[in-house]
Amino acid sequence: MTYDRDEVFLQEKLTAGLHPAEVDLWPAVAQGLPTGRAAQRARWLRPALCLVAPLLIAAGVLVGTAEFTNLRENPRPAFAPQANTGYAITYERQYFTLDSDLLAGMAANHKGETAADGTLPGSVVINGRLHLDNKDSRAVYAKAARGYDSWAELTAATGLPLAQNPLLDAGKYDEDVSVRRYNTVQSESAAGEKTEVVASDADYAAALIPIGRGELPDKVYLHFGKQLDGYRVEMMAVAYLGDAPSETAAAVFESERAGLTWTCESYPMANGNTALIPHCTSNPTSLLWVQSAAYFEQDGILYKVQCLPSGDVWARTQEEILVELRTVLDGFT
């Protein structure tokens, strides 16, 4: 199916009275539809995100902020009213270029070669609760992940303008929210047969996980975890790579939990940012880890921070957990 046919089909559905909105949504949708090279880039976006983005762009998200959008109240264009479920985090995304030596080393590792700095090809396994979504897990830039002992070390290696948190840096290493890196090396038998041998490298507090299927990665996930005041604090950020201009982007929130309903607390952080803390209103007394996370944007990079008690997750109340989460948020500079 071509994009022209897609556009016609979408217009027919939006103008045929099948959408629940009382206003004509087509002008806003048409303005945001991808064309040409932009359409090719859009193929990589998950279907839900493709449908969310145009109306969010038309709504005019403010530069430098992140917003929580209820797609039930601000519906996306859809082929059936019942599809208007879920929520989204929108923010102004920037694009970055990694340190040239790091990028060259990652490209070598991706090909199964040793980087110039001696880093062997390798992948990482996240021990915490914050993981890549299924689509990105299938598009990991193979064998080019890196592990770091600290967030500061990761920041220096990438050259990215990452948000810093001295309070979190001072926490203790916790294997429950760490990552383990596995090296991949080639082994040759006496008969000349070559096989890959995977061996554990080490556990790290921070990791760089590149994503993409081309010669160079499209984006990187940055993972960090520490234990602080009896809590396991885990952070995941995503930075997009390339030379594209900044753009308003959307990340679908809890897409697999569309049956739940949410409200969102806007928490003013000490550094001037605003963190979004979603609260479940349909089942507020269970699944503490679902509503013990916050999102914020800084310098065009989206962050998610989660805070849970060490050991028994039910040992603290929801409000106690949120107090610690807000304390962590105030530690960012």
C-alpha positions in Angstrom: 0.0 0.0 0.0 1.4 3.4 -1.0 1.4 6.5 1.2 -1.0 8.2 -1.3 -3.5 5.4 -0.9 -3.0 5.5 2.9 -3.8 9.2 2.9 -6.9 8.7 0.9 -8.1 5.9 3.1 -7.4 8.0 6.3 -9.3 11.0 4.8 -12.3 8.8 3.9 -12.5 7.4 7.4 -12.1 10.8 9.1 -14.8 12.4 6.9 -17.3 9.5 7.0 -18.5 10.1 10.6 -16.6 7.2 12.1 -14.4 9.3 14.4 -15.9 10.3 17.8 -14.8 14.0 17.6 -17.4 16.5 16.6 -15.0 18.7 14.6 -13.4 17.9 11.3 -10.0 16.5 12.1 -8.7 16.1 8.6 -7.0 19.5 8.2 -4.9 19.0 11.3 -4.1 15.4 10.2 -3.3 16.3 6.6 -0.9 19.0 7.8 1.2 16.5 9.7 1.2 13.6 7.2 4.7 12.6 6.1 5.8 13.0 2.5 8.8 12.0 0.5 11.9 11.2 2.6 10.0 12.0 5.7 7.5 9.3 4.9 10.3 6.8 4.6 11.6 7.7 8.0 8.1 7.3 9.4 8.0 3.7 8.5 10.2 3.0 11.4 7.7 4.4 13.9 5.3 2.0 15.5 1.7 2.3 14.1 0.3 3.8 17.4 3.0 6.5 17.4 2.4 7.3 13.7 -1.3 7.9 14.5 -0.6 9.9 17.6 2.0 12.3 16.3 0.1 14.5 13.7 -2.5 15.8 16.1 0.0 16.3 18.9 2.1 18.4 16.5 -1.0 20.4 15.5 -1.7 21.0 19.1 1.6 22.9 19.4 3.7 21.4 22.2 5.9 24.0 23.8 9.6 23.9 23.2 11.6 22.6 26.1 8.7 20.9 27.9 7.2 17.4 28.1 3.5 17.0 28.2 1.1 14.1 29.1 -1.7 13.6 26.6 -4.8 11.7 27.3 -5.7 10.2 23.9 -9.2 9.5 25.1 -9.8 13.3 25.5 -7.5 14.4 22.7 -8.1 11.5 20.3 -5.7 10.4 17.6 -7.0 9.8 14.1 -8.1 6.2 14.0 -10.1 3.8 11.9 -12.5 3.0 14.7 -13.6 4.9 17.8 -12.7 2.1 20.2 -9.1 2.5 19.1 -8.8 5.9 20.9 -7.3 4.6 24.0 -4.0 5.1 25.9 -1.8 8.1 26.7 1.4 9.7 25.3 4.3 11.7 26.5 5.2 14.5 24.0 8.4 16.5 24.0 10.8 18.5 21.8 13.3 16.0 20.5 16.9 17.0 19.5 19.3 15.0 17.4 23.0 14.4 18.4 26.3 13.2 17.1 28.3 10.8 19.3 32.0 11.2 19.9 33.7 10.1 16.7 36.1 7.6 18.3 33.2 6.0 20.2 31.1 5.8 17.1 33.9 4.3 15.1 34.5 1.7 17.9 30.8 0.8 18.0 30.8 0.4 14.2 33.7 -2.0 14.5 32.1 -3.9 17.3 28.9 -4.1 15.2 30.9 -5.9 12.5 32.3 -8.3 15.0 35.7 -6.6 15.2 37.6 -5.2 18.2 37.4 -1.4 18.6 40.6 0.7 18.5 40.5 1.1 22.2 40.5 -2.7 22.7 36.7 -3.0 23.5 35.5 -6.4 22.3 32.1 -6.8 20.6 29.5 -7.3 23.3 25.9 -6.9 24.4 24.3 -6.0 27.8 21.5 -7.5 29.8 19.4 -5.1 32.0 18.8 -6.4 35.5 16.2 -3.9 36.5 12.6 -3.2 35.4 13.2 -0.6 32.7 13.7 -2.4 29.4 13.6 -1.5 25.8 10.3 -1.9 24.0 9.9 -5.0 21.8 10.5 -3.2 18.6 13.8 -1.7 19.7 14.8 -4.9 21.3 14.6 -6.5 17.9 16.7 -3.6 16.4 19.6 -3.6 18.7 22.8 -2.4 17.0 24.4 -5.9 17.5 27.4 -6.4 19.6 28.2 -2.6 20.1 26.8 -2.0 23.6 29.1 -0.5 26.2 29.2 -0.7 30.0 30.4 2.0 32.4 31.1 2.2 36.1 29.3 5.5 36.6 26.9 7.9 34.8 29.7 10.5 34.7 32.0 8.1 32.8 29.2 7.3 30.4 28.5 11.1 29.9 32.2 11.7 29.2 32.4 8.9 26.7 29.4 9.9 24.7 29.8 13.7 24.8 26.0 14.0 25.1 24.4 16.8 27.3 23.0 14.3 29.8 21.2 15.4 32.9 23.4 14.9 36.0 22.3 13.9 39.5 25.0 14.1 42.3 22.6 12.6 44.8 22.0 9.5 42.6 25.8 9.3 41.8 26.5 9.0 45.5 24.2 6.0 45.9 25.5 2.4 46.3 26.0 -0.1 43.5 23.0 -2.4 43.3 23.1 -5.5 41.0 19.3 -5.5 40.9 19.3 -2.3 38.8 22.7 -2.8 37.0 23.6 -4.2 33.6 25.8 -7.2 32.7 27.9 -7.0 29.6 28.8 -10.1 27.6 31.8 -10.2 25.2 31.6 -12.0 21.9 34.9 -13.4 20.6 35.8 -15.6 17.6 37.3 -19.1 18.3 38.9 -21.2 15.7 39.3 -25.0 16.1 42.3 -27.1 15.0 40.2 -28.0 11.9 39.8 -24.3 11.0 36.2 -24.1 12.0 35.2 -20.7 13.5 32.7 -20.3 16.2 31.5 -17.4 18.4 32.2 -17.7 22.2 30.2 -15.5 24.5 31.7 -14.8 27.9 30.6 -12.6 30.8 32.6 -9.3 30.9 31.4 -7.6 34.1 28.5 -5.9 35.9 28.2 -2.1 35.4 26.1 0.7 36.9 25.6 2.3 33.6 25.2 1.2 30.0 25.0 2.5 26.4 22.7 0.5 24.2 22.7 1.5 20.5 19.6 0.8 18.3 19.4 0.5 14.5 19.9 -1.8 11.6 22.0 0.4 9.3 25.7 1.0 9.2 25.4 3.4 12.1 22.9 3.4 15.0 19.8 5.6 14.9 19.5 6.2 18.6 21.0 5.1 21.9 19.4 4.1 25.2 21.3 5.1 28.3 20.7 3.1 31.4 21.7 3.8 35.0 20.9 2.2 38.4 21.8 2.8 42.0 20.6 2.0 45.5 19.7 5.2 47.5 18.2 5.4 51.0 16.9 1.8 50.8 15.4 2.3 47.4 16.4 0.9 44.0 16.5 3.8 41.6 16.7 3.1 37.9 16.9 5.5 35.0 16.6 5.1 31.2 17.1 7.9 28.7 16.9 7.8 24.9 18.9 10.1 22.7 18.3 10.2 18.9 21.3 10.5 16.5 21.7 12.3 13.3 21.7 15.8 11.8 17.9 16.3 11.6 16.4 19.5 13.1 14.5 19.4 16.4 10.9 18.1 16.2 7.9 17.5 18.4 7.8 13.8 19.2 5.5 11.5 21.0 6.3 8.3 23.1 3.3 6.1 23.8 2.8 5.7 27.5 1.8 2.3 28.9 0.5 1.1 25.5 0.1 -2.4 26.8 -2.1 -1.2 29.7 -4.7 0.7 27.6 -7.5 -0.5 29.8 -6.2 1.5 32.8 -7.0 5.1 33.3 -4.4 7.7 34.4 -4.0 11.2 35.7 -0.7 13.1 35.6 1.0 15.1 38.3 3.2 17.9 37.0 6.1 18.1 39.5 8.4 21.2 39.4 11.9 19.9 39.8 14.6 21.9 41.6 16.5 22.5 38.4 13.5 24.2 36.7 12.3 21.2 34.7 8.8 19.8 35.1 8.6 16.0 35.7 5.5 14.1 34.7 4.4 11.5 37.3 1.4 9.4 36.0 -1.0 8.1 38.6 -3.3 5.2 37.9 -6.9 6.1 38.8 -8.6 2.8 37.8 -6.6 0.5 40.1 -4.6 2.8 42.5 -3.9 0.3 45.3 -2.0 -2.4 43.3 1.1 -2.6 41.1 3.2 0.0 42.9 5.9 -0.2 40.3 3.5 0.9 37.6 2.9 4.3 39.1 6.3 4.9 40.8 8.0 6.4 37.8 8.5 9.9 36.4 9.3 11.3 32.9 11.1 14.5 32.1 12.9 16.1 29.1 16.2 18.0 29.2 18.1 19.3 26.2 15.9 17.3 23.8 16.5 13.9 25.6 13.6 12.0 27.3 14.2 10.4 30.7 12.3 7.9 32.7 13.1 7.4 36.4 11.7 4.6 38.5 12.0 4.3 42.3 11.1 1.1 44.3 12.0 -0.2 47.8 14.9 -2.6 48.0 13.8 -6.1 48.9 10.0 -6.4 49.5 8.4 -3.9 47.1 5.3 -3.8 49.4 7.3 -2.7 52.4 6.5 1.0 51.7 3.3 2.8 50.9 2.7 4.4 47.5 3.1 7.8 49.0 6.4 6.9 50.7 7.7 5.8 47.4 6.6 8.9 45.7 8.3 11.1 48.3 11.6 9.3 47.5 10.9 9.6 43.8 10.4 13.4 44.1 13.6 13.6 46.2 15.5 11.9 43.4 14.0 14.2 40.8 15.2 17.3 42.9 18.7 15.9 42.7 19.0 16.6 39.0 21.1 19.6 37.9 
